[in-house]
Amino acid sequence: MEMKVQVPFQQLLAIVKTLTPSQKAKLRAELSEEPVTPKKQDDFFDYLLKGPVYDDKDLQLIEENRKSIATWRTKS
């Protein structure tokens, strides 16, 4: 269960100042950690980066097909 609470900054600062040195160190460590990206997102990026790509030959064929279709569509 997750609960969100709106705490004014000054009140939050006062609470942090009352922490013991070990609690402050633990808080600093938590705040300095890099956010962990979900594994699924990493897998998705890997999938995109390792996916198929078009080479110049493929792009030329696509362009020729587009021109051919455009010509076909404009002929009446």
Secondary structure, DSSP 4 states (H G I P E B T S, - for coil): --------HHHHHHHHHTS-HHHHHHHHHHHHSPPPPPHHHHHHHHHHHTS----HHHHHHHHHHHHHHHHHHH--
